[in-house]
Amino acid sequence: MKTLRVALCQLNTVVGDIDGNTKKICQTLAEAEDAGCCLAVFPELAICGYPPEDLLMKNRFIRDTTAALEKIATQTSSCFAIVGFPSRLEDSEHRLLKNSAAVCGNGKILTVIDKTHLPNYAVFDEHRYFSEGQPCEPVEINTKSGNVKVGVTICEDLWIEGGAVAQIVDFGAEVVININASPYHLSKWSRRQYLLESRSKEYGIPFVYVNQVGGQDELVFDGQSMVYDSSGGLLARCPQFCEAVQIVDVPVGSVDVPVGSQNHQPPQSYPITPLLEPLAEIYEALKLGTSDYIAKNGFSDVCVGLSGGIDSSLVATIAADAIGPSRVHGVLMPSRYSSDHSLSDAKQLCINLGIDYRIMPIEPAHQALLDMLHESLSSDSLGNGDLGDGDSSDLGLTEENLQSRIRGIVLMALANHQGWLNLTTGNKSESAVGYSTLYGDTAGAFAVIKDVWKQQVYALAQWRNAQLDSQADAQPDSQPAQPPIPPNVLTKAPSAELRPNQRDDETLPPYDVLDPILFALVEQDLTAGDMSEAGYDPVLVARISKLIDTAEYKRRQNPPGIRITRKAFGKDRRMPITHKYLGIARSEKKDSQQTKEASKSS
């Protein structure tokens, strides 16, 4: 049986850092060469980083990427390299960009293979930039055991039944290489593994899958590069959420021992990294997305407004884990309505995490603004009576939002002066229904838990606290550590504390009721009518649906945040701000009009 020694080069590249990416590719290629590899495989568009978006519109960007590829090619010798890059075909009529993979060896570019199937759904927009290619003949790579015909595909090509993979197998490929920039969402690994197992069984040849890793704006790439043998057996799996270079001797030819039998065991030299359980998976994605956004945008430190609530506590904990506690700064901004436990819980969190914190009461600014705005906001000026001397009790939502906006100003002032990155703390449930203040709690540069439902926030906080118990079990003689998030934060009722004794469930349904409705309406694209037919309370669902629609203008102005679900707000879900579609039967529209009036007061 022939053997192809392959290096799975699971790298964290930076979009637009062509020189840095090229240096990393060349260093990794040298490692593969030293390890006796015949082939080093790099991710999709590795030279320029993925997704480059409208950088691809710049002619110089394409020229610089091509020049970098030529440099990489000169570094190859007996170890071939497959490297993703954007290629340009020029003819007399027009210029076409292709999403391509270059096969380099013996100091030169041997061939260029173009992506056949271009995704144009969810976060993908490849038809904007690229033209489809055609499947190519396999490339012959010389090994000590004989020549191996290697077919090369790019990301989506693997997913299309009867598409590019089927054609290159018909061309005689003995191994299929698939290079990827496949973004993470929860449990996506199961779909990938099923697909690779199915394809290798179907065609009876090995599949080598290499994915990039790292954070890029709202996207996180989880790596988890894999090799499957010709009978559908998993030979090797790289870790999730970190760079790795894994050397695998891929057997080329039929494997007689069936998958699942006791004798079908991958060689011990090929680690199959255990999969993370769901909460750990989400937490690692949030950590990586946060650390890479900070580092790749040139920041050192971050600040977080801490209220003693669950959302800000989780964000601060993730930030401390991602970049280290010495680089995280908590800002406690109590108001006249803040409870004692809000301040004490926030202080205890900072102590537990070991982060710097400062207390900056907002009452002076709050009162000064109320005094300044008193005449213009008084009920008398609106024809509704007099507020009285400094009384703000009738201002309601206006005064609540004023407090949040003062806090936003304080955080941004500190961020501007210190050069910090301001992390916002809103979750997906709040963003979905607009339970946030524009230019207040939404003011900031990066939204760590933007795509995390409120119930997931609690689960992640509990999971993170429990990790200390796991460490204590592993090191029983060590000094016991304090869980980072104070127990009271996990048990008290959620509240914005913008008025006396305020609770979230006065305005919204309890989150165990709200989140399933939001999940159905947002991630499953159901309408209020669909859910009413499924047995949900039609009045409640119509109200929530309307809140989602009316909050779209807010979400458009929110900072980017990490995507962990199959449908995040932003690129995944592009709804018009102005529209009249209710998604309900005509008989329900009367009730919906009442819901619309109620939502205005929210």
C-alpha positions in Angstrom: 0.0 0.0 0.0 1.2 3.5 -0.9 1.5 6.1 1.9 1.3 9.9 1.5 2.9 11.8 4.4 0.8 15.0 4.8 1.2 18.0 7.1 -2.2 19.4 8.1 -1.3 23.1 8.6 -4.1 24.5 10.7 -3.1 28.2 10.9 -4.5 31.4 12.3 -4.0 33.9 9.6 -4.8 37.7 9.6 -6.9 39.2 6.8 -4.7 41.6 4.8 -1.4 40.7 6.5 0.0 39.2 3.4 3.6 39.4 4.6 2.9 38.0 8.0 0.8 35.2 6.6 3.5 34.4 4.0 6.1 34.2 6.7 4.0 31.8 8.8 3.3 29.6 5.7 7.0 29.4 4.8 8.0 28.6 8.4 5.4 25.8 8.6 6.4 24.5 5.2 10.0 24.2 6.4 8.7 22.2 9.4 6.8 19.9 7.1 9.9 19.4 4.9 12.0 18.6 8.0 9.4 16.0 9.1 9.8 14.2 5.7 6.3 15.2 4.4 5.5 14.9 0.8 2.7 17.4 1.0 1.8 20.4 3.3 -1.8 21.6 3.1 -2.8 25.1 4.1 -6.3 26.6 4.5 -8.5 28.4 1.9 -7.2 31.9 0.9 -4.4 31.4 3.5 -2.1 34.0 1.9 -4.6 36.9 2.2 -6.7 35.6 5.1 -10.4 34.8 5.0 -12.8 36.4 4.4 -11.0 39.3 2.7 -14.3 40.8 1.5 -14.0 44.0 -0.5 -10.2 44.0 -0.3 -10.6 41.7 -3.3 -11.8 44.7 -5.2 -8.4 46.3 -5.0 -6.1 45.4 -7.9 -3.0 45.9 -5.8 -4.2 43.5 -3.2 -4.5 40.8 -5.8 -1.0 41.6 -7.2 0.5 41.5 -3.7 -1.1 38.2 -3.0 0.2 36.7 -6.2 3.7 38.0 -5.5 3.5 36.3 -2.1 2.5 33.0 -3.7 5.5 33.2 -6.0 7.7 33.6 -2.9 6.1 30.7 -1.2 6.6 28.5 -4.3 10.4 29.2 -4.2 10.5 27.7 -0.8 9.2 24.3 -1.9 11.4 21.4 -2.9 10.5 17.7 -2.3 7.6 18.7 -0.1 4.8 20.0 -2.2 2.4 22.7 -0.8 -1.3 23.4 -1.5 -2.0 27.0 -0.6 -5.2 29.0 -0.9 -5.1 32.4 -2.7 -7.3 34.6 -4.9 -6.2 34.3 -8.5 -7.1 36.5 -11.5 -7.6 35.5 -15.0 -7.3 38.4 -17.5 -8.6 38.3 -21.0 -9.4 40.8 -23.6 -13.0 41.4 -22.3 -12.9 41.3 -18.5 -11.1 40.3 -15.4 -12.3 37.3 -13.4 -11.3 36.5 -9.8 -11.2 32.9 -8.7 -11.0 31.4 -5.2 -8.1 29.1 -5.9 -5.5 26.6 -4.6 -2.0 26.7 -5.9 0.0 23.4 -6.0 3.6 24.3 -5.5 6.7 22.1 -5.7 10.3 22.0 -6.8 10.5 25.8 -6.4 7.7 26.7 -8.7 3.9 26.9 -9.1 2.9 23.7 -10.7 -0.8 24.2 -11.2 -3.7 26.3 -10.0 -7.1 24.7 -9.1 -10.2 26.9 -8.8 -13.2 26.4 -6.4 -16.1 24.9 -8.3 -19.0 25.6 -6.0 -19.3 29.1 -4.5 -21.5 29.4 -1.3 -23.9 32.4 -1.2 -25.9 31.9 1.9 -25.6 32.6 5.7 -22.3 34.6 6.1 -21.0 33.7 2.7 -21.1 36.1 -0.2 -18.7 34.6 -2.7 -20.7 35.3 -5.9 -19.9 39.0 -5.1 -16.2 38.4 -5.7 -15.5 35.1 -7.5 -16.5 33.2 -10.6 -16.9 29.4 -10.5 -14.1 27.2 -11.7 -14.1 23.7 -13.1 -12.8 20.4 -11.5 -9.3 19.6 -12.4 -7.2 16.5 -13.1 -5.4 15.2 -10.0 -1.8 16.2 -9.3 0.8 13.4 -9.1 2.9 13.6 -6.0 6.0 11.4 -5.7 6.3 9.4 -2.4 8.7 6.7 -1.3 6.1 4.1 -2.1 5.2 5.4 -5.5 3.3 8.3 -7.2 -0.1 9.3 -5.7 -2.8 11.1 -7.6 -4.1 13.9 -5.4 -7.4 15.6 -6.2 -7.7 19.2 -4.8 -11.0 20.8 -3.7 -11.9 23.9 -1.8 -14.4 24.1 1.1 -18.0 24.0 -0.5 -16.8 21.6 -3.2 -16.9 18.9 -0.5 -20.6 19.5 0.4 -22.2 19.2 -3.1 -23.4 15.8 -3.8 -22.2 14.6 -7.2 -20.3 17.8 -7.8 -16.5 18.5 -7.9 -15.5 15.6 -5.7 -17.3 13.0 -7.9 -15.7 14.4 -11.0 -12.1 14.4 -9.7 -12.6 10.8 -8.4 -13.7 10.0 -12.0 -10.4 11.6 -13.1 -8.6 9.0 -11.1 -7.9 10.8 -7.7 -6.5 8.4 -5.1 -6.7 11.0 -2.3 -9.0 14.1 -2.0 -7.6 17.2 -0.3 -10.2 19.8 0.9 -8.9 23.2 2.1 -11.3 25.3 4.1 -12.2 28.5 5.8 -15.2 27.0 7.5 -16.6 29.3 10.2 -17.8 27.9 13.5 -21.2 27.5 14.9 -22.3 25.2 17.8 -21.9 21.5 16.9 -20.9 22.2 13.3 -18.2 19.5 13.8 -20.9 16.8 13.6 -22.0 17.8 10.1 -18.4 18.0 8.9 -17.5 14.6 10.3 -20.6 12.9 8.9 -19.8 14.4 5.5 -16.2 13.3 5.5 -17.0 9.8 6.7 -19.8 9.5 4.1 -17.6 10.8 1.2 -14.7 8.5 2.1 -17.0 5.5 2.3 -18.8 6.4 -0.9 -15.7 6.8 -3.0 -13.4 4.4 -1.2 -10.5 6.8 -1.0 -9.0 8.9 1.9 -10.0 12.5 2.5 -7.8 15.2 4.1 -9.7 18.1 5.5 -7.7 21.2 6.6 -9.5 24.2 8.2 -8.2 27.5 9.3 -8.5 28.7 12.9 -8.9 32.1 14.6 -11.2 35.0 15.0 -12.0 37.5 12.2 -14.5 40.2 13.2 -17.7 38.4 14.1 -16.6 35.0 12.7 -14.6 32.4 14.6 -12.9 29.5 12.8 -12.5 26.4 14.9 -9.9 24.4 13.0 -10.5 20.7 13.8 -8.7 19.5 10.6 -9.2 15.8 10.0 -8.1 12.8 8.0 -10.4 9.9 7.1 -9.2 6.7 5.5 -10.7 4.9 2.5 -13.2 3.0 4.6 -14.5 6.0 6.5 -12.3 5.6 9.6 -11.1 8.7 11.4 -7.3 8.7 11.3 -6.4 12.1 12.9 -8.2 15.1 14.3 -6.6 18.4 15.2 -7.7 20.4 18.3 -10.5 23.0 18.2 -9.7 26.7 18.5 -5.9 26.6 18.4 -3.2 26.4 15.8 -1.7 23.0 15.0 0.5 21.2 12.5 -0.3 17.5 12.4 1.8 15.0 10.4 -0.2 12.0 9.1 0.8 9.1 7.0 -2.2 8.6 4.9 -2.7 5.1 3.5 -3.6 5.1 -0.1 -5.6 2.2 -1.3 -8.4 0.0 0.1 -8.6 -0.6 3.9 -9.9 -4.1 4.4 -10.7 -3.8 8.1 -14.2 -2.4 8.4 -14.9 0.7 10.5 -16.2 -0.1 13.9 -14.4 -3.4 14.3 -11.9 -3.9 17.2 -9.0 -4.1 14.7 -9.8 -0.8 13.1 -7.6 1.4 15.2 -5.7 4.5 14.0 -1.9 4.4 14.7 -1.0 5.8 18.1 1.1 8.5 16.5 -2.0 10.2 15.1 -3.7 12.0 17.9 -7.5 12.2 17.7 -8.2 15.2 19.9 -11.3 14.8 22.0 -14.2 17.0 21.1 -15.3 19.7 23.5 -18.7 19.4 25.1 -21.2 22.1 24.0 -20.7 24.7 26.8 -16.9 24.4 26.6 -17.1 24.7 22.8 -19.0 27.9 23.0 -16.8 29.3 25.7 -13.6 28.6 23.8 -15.1 30.2 20.7 -15.9 33.3 22.7 -12.4 33.4 24.1 -10.7 33.0 20.8 -13.0 35.5 19.1 -12.3 38.1 21.8 -8.6 37.6 22.0 -8.1 37.7 18.2 -10.3 40.8 17.8 -8.3 42.6 20.4 -4.9 41.5 19.1 -5.5 41.8 15.4 -6.9 45.3 15.8 -3.8 46.4 17.7 -5.3 46.8 21.2 -3.6 45.8 24.5 -6.3 46.4 27.2 -10.1 46.4 27.4 -12.6 48.0 29.7 -16.0 46.6 30.7 -18.9 48.3 32.5 -19.7 46.1 35.5 -23.2 46.2 37.0 -23.1 43.2 39.2 -25.3 41.4 36.7 -24.8 38.1 34.9 -24.0 39.5 31.4 -21.3 41.9 32.4 -19.8 39.3 34.8 -19.5 36.7 32.0 -18.0 39.2 29.6 -15.4 40.3 32.1 -14.6 36.6 32.9 -14.2 35.8 29.2 -12.0 38.8 28.6 -9.7 37.9 31.6 -9.4 34.3 30.3 -8.8 35.5 26.8 -6.1 38.2 27.3 -5.1 37.9 31.0 -6.6 39.7 34.0 -3.9 42.4 34.1 -5.3 43.8 30.8 -8.9 44.0 31.8 -10.4 47.0 33.6 -13.7 47.0 35.3 -15.7 50.2 35.6 -18.4 50.3 38.3 -20.9 53.1 37.7 -23.6 53.0 40.4 -26.7 55.3 40.1 -29.3 56.4 42.6 -31.2 53.2 41.8 -28.3 50.7 42.2 -28.7 48.2 44.9 -26.0 47.5 47.5 -25.5 44.0 46.1 -24.9 45.4 42.6 -21.8 47.2 43.8 -20.6 44.5 46.1 -21.1 41.7 43.6 -19.2 43.7 40.9 -16.4 44.4 43.3 -16.2 40.7 44.3 -16.1 39.7 40.7 -13.1 41.9 40.1 -11.3 40.6 43.2 -12.0 37.0 42.1 -10.7 37.6 38.6 -7.8 39.7 39.7 -8.7 42.6 37.4 -8.3 46.3 38.0 -11.5 48.2 38.8 -12.6 51.7 39.6 -15.9 53.1 41.0 -17.3 56.1 39.2 -20.8 57.0 40.5 -22.9 58.6 37.8 -25.2 60.6 40.1 -23.4 64.0 39.5 -23.8 63.7 35.7 -27.3 62.3 36.1 -28.6 65.1 38.2 -26.8 67.7 36.1 -28.4 66.5 32.9 -31.9 66.3 34.6 -31.4 69.9 35.7 -30.3 71.0 32.2 -33.1 69.2 30.5 -35.7 70.0 33.1 -37.5 72.7 31.2 -37.5 71.0 27.8 -38.6 67.6 29.3 -41.0 68.9 31.8 -44.6 67.7 31.4 -45.7 71.3 31.3 -43.9 72.0 28.1 -45.6 68.9 26.7 -49.0 70.0 27.9 -49.1 67.3 30.6 -48.6 69.3 33.8 -45.5 70.2 35.8 -42.8 67.9 36.9 -42.2 69.9 40.0 -38.8 71.0 41.4 -36.3 68.6 40.0 -38.7 65.6 40.1 -37.9 63.0 37.4 -40.5 60.4 38.3 -42.7 61.2 35.3 -39.8 60.9 32.8 -40.0 57.2 32.7 -38.1 55.6 29.8 -36.4 58.9 29.0 -34.6 59.0 32.4 -33.8 55.3 32.3 -32.1 55.7 28.9 -30.3 58.8 30.2 -28.5 56.8 32.9 -27.4 54.1 30.4 -26.1 56.8 28.0 -24.1 58.5 30.8 -22.4 55.1 31.4 -21.7 54.8 27.7 -20.0 58.2 27.7 -17.9 57.3 30.7 -16.7 54.1 29.2 -15.9 55.7 25.9 -14.1 58.5 27.5 -11.9 56.0 29.4 -11.4 54.0 26.2 -10.4 57.1 24.3 -8.0 58.4 26.9 -6.3 55.0 27.8 -6.4 53.5 24.3 -8.6 50.6 25.6 -11.2 48.6 23.7 -14.6 49.0 25.2 -16.5 45.6 25.4 -20.3 45.8 25.4 -22.3 43.3 27.5 -25.6 42.8 25.8 -26.9 39.3 24.9 -28.9 38.0 22.0 -32.2 37.9 23.8 -32.0 41.6 24.7 -30.8 42.5 21.2 -33.6 40.5 19.7 -36.4 42.5 21.4 -34.6 45.8 21.6 -34.2 45.7 25.4 -31.2 48.0 25.2 -30.3 51.6 24.9 -28.8 53.1 21.8 -25.7 55.0 22.6 -25.9 53.6 26.1 -25.2 49.9 26.9 -24.8 49.3 23.1 -22.0 51.9 23.0 -18.6 50.2 22.5 -16.4 48.4 20.0 -17.0 44.7 20.4 -20.0 42.7 21.6 -18.6 39.5 23.1 -21.9 37.7 23.9 -24.0 39.3 21.2 -25.0 35.9 19.8 -25.6 34.2 23.1 -29.1 33.7 24.4 -29.8 34.8 28.0 -30.3 31.2 29.2 -27.0 30.3 27.6 -25.4 33.2 29.5 -26.4 31.6 32.8 -25.3 28.1 31.6 -21.9 29.4 30.5 -21.4 31.3 33.8 -22.2 28.2 35.8 -19.9 26.1 33.6 -17.0 28.5 34.0 -17.4 28.5 37.8 -17.5 24.7 37.8 -14.1 24.5 36.1 -12.5 25.4 39.4 -14.1 22.3 40.9 -12.6 20.2 38.1 -9.2 21.8 38.8 -9.5 21.1 42.5 -10.3 17.4 41.8 -7.2 17.2 39.5 -5.0 18.9 42.1 -6.4 18.0 45.6 -3.4 19.4 47.5 -3.6 22.9 45.8 -5.0 26.0 47.5 -8.8 26.2 46.7 -9.6 29.0 44.3 -12.7 31.2 44.3 -15.1 30.8 41.4 -14.9 34.0 39.4 -18.6 34.8 39.3 -20.1 35.4 42.7 -23.0 33.0 43.5 -25.4 35.9 44.1 -25.0 37.0 40.5 -26.2 33.6 39.4 -29.3 33.6 41.6 -30.7 37.1 41.7 -33.4 38.3 39.4 -32.0 40.1 36.3 -32.6 43.8 36.3 -31.3 46.9 34.5 -31.7 48.9 37.8 -32.7 52.0 36.0 -35.7 52.6 38.2 -36.6 51.5 41.8 -37.0 47.7 42.2 -36.9 47.2 38.4 -36.9 43.6 37.1 -36.6 42.3 33.5 -39.7 40.2 33.9 -41.8 43.3 34.4 -41.2 44.2 30.8 -40.5 40.8 29.2 -41.7 37.3 29.7 -39.3 35.2 31.9 -36.3 34.1 29.8 -37.2 30.4 30.0 -40.4 31.4 28.1 -38.9 34.2 25.9 -35.8 32.4 24.6 -37.6 29.5 22.9 -39.9 31.9 21.2 -37.0 34.0 20.0 -35.1 31.0 18.9 -38.0 29.9 16.7 -38.6 33.3 15.2 -35.0 34.3 14.6 -33.0 31.1 14.1 -35.7 28.9 12.6 -37.4 31.7 10.6 -40.9 30.9 11.8 -43.5 33.5 11.8 -46.0 34.5 14.5 -48.7 32.6 12.5 -46.5 29.5 12.3 -46.1 29.5 16.0 -49.7 30.1 16.8 -50.6 27.1 14.7 -48.1 25.1 16.7 -49.9 25.9 19.9 -48.1 29.0 21.3 -50.0 31.9 22.8 -50.8 34.0 19.7 -51.0 37.3 21.5 -47.6 36.7 23.2 -45.9 35.5 20.1 -47.3 38.4 18.0 -46.0 40.9 20.6 -42.5 39.3 20.6 -42.4 39.1 16.8 -43.3 42.8 16.7 -40.6 43.7 19.2 -38.0 41.8 17.0 -39.1 43.7 13.9 -39.1 47.2 15.6 -35.6 46.6 17.1 -33.9 46.1 13.7 -32.8 49.7 13.4 -31.0 49.3 16.8 -29.2 46.1 15.8 -27.9 47.9 12.6 -26.1 50.3 14.9 -24.7 47.8 17.4 -21.0 46.8 17.4 -19.8 43.6 15.8 -19.9 40.5 18.0 -18.9 36.8 18.0 -21.1 34.4 16.0 -21.7 31.1 17.7 -25.1 30.1 16.2 -26.2 29.1 12.7 -28.1 32.4 12.4 -26.7 35.5 14.1 -27.9 39.0 13.7 -25.9 40.7 10.9 -24.7 38.9 7.9 -26.8 35.8 8.6 -30.1 37.7 9.0 -30.7 40.7 6.8 -34.1 42.0 7.5 -35.5 45.3 6.2 -35.9 48.0 8.9 -39.1 49.2 7.1 -41.7 46.5 6.3 -45.3 45.6 7.0 -45.2 41.8 6.9 -46.7 40.4 10.1 -46.7 36.7 9.2 -50.1 36.1 10.7 -53.6 35.3 9.5 -56.0 38.1 8.7 -58.1 37.2 11.7 -55.2 37.9 14.0 -54.4 41.3 12.7 -56.7 43.1 15.0 -54.9 41.6 18.0 -51.6 42.5 16.3 -52.6 46.2 16.1 -53.2 46.2 19.9 -49.7 44.5 20.3 -48.2 47.3 18.2 -49.6 50.0 20.4 -48.3 48.1 23.5 -44.8 47.7 22.0 -44.5 51.5 21.5 -44.6 51.9 25.3 -41.8 49.4 25.7 
